[in-house]
Amino acid sequence: MAPTTSKTILIIEDDRKTASLVALYLEKEGFRTLQAHDGVHGLALARAEQPAMVILDLMLPKLDGWEVCRQLRSQSDVPLLMLTARGEEADRVSGLTMGADDYVVKPFSPRELVARVRAILRRRPATADQPVLSCRELTLDPEKRRLLKNRVPVPLTPHEYALVSALMAAPGKTFTRDELKARIYPDGDVAVIDRVVDVHIGKLRQKIEQDPANPEYVLTVRGIGYRFVD
């Protein structure tokens, strides 16, 4: 697999004028850009080039953006910004809970888009010298940004990883939903629906709990938020 290029942004957008406009503004800021105009080509480029970030339209030919996002998230935690004409709340919630780091609705300001790209790339925390965390079947390796269950990697979205790393680092501590929301969106520049945190927790439980309806690791603190088992 090719090494990650720190300033390469992949734009998967079927409207060539929009893709070229986004590329122009990003390149002015020093980024290298790649373009794909359908979902199949975009997914292939993402796998081959290992970009630092993906800007993804939802309404794509051959393979729509939802499926591209799903496949990317099954194998990578690359930062992802959805760029789409679909601005309904349900679409925003679906995009964010699938693992998108941000969701921008067309028409948009290219300068604001560049600012959001920079904000997303800043969110990646330094992981050097952070200890490996273990609890029963789970092991979290911050340096590799990887969670194992019974020594098998658990595929996590960036938001799920942010949640489990915060919770595992402070077992027994109760986090409010606002605190967890801040861990997912530390810059506070994303319009996030409150229930997004609950949806992310639900998806995380599906991946790490033996019985998600009766969790043993991520516990609900009624009326407040969540805590990791002490």
Buried (B, 14 or more C-beta within 10 A) or exposed (E): EEEEBEBBBBBBBBBEEBBEBBBEBBEEEEBBBBBBBBBBBBBEBBBEBBBBBBBBBBBBEBBBBBBBBEBBBEEBBBBBBBBBEBEEEEBBBBBBBBBBBBBBBEEBEBEEBBBBBBBBBEBEEEEEEBEEBEBEBBBBBBEEBBBBBEEEEBBBBBBBBBBBBBBBBEEEEBBBBEBBBBBBBBBEEBEBBEEBBBBBBBBBBEBBBEEBEEBBBBBBEEEEBBBBBE
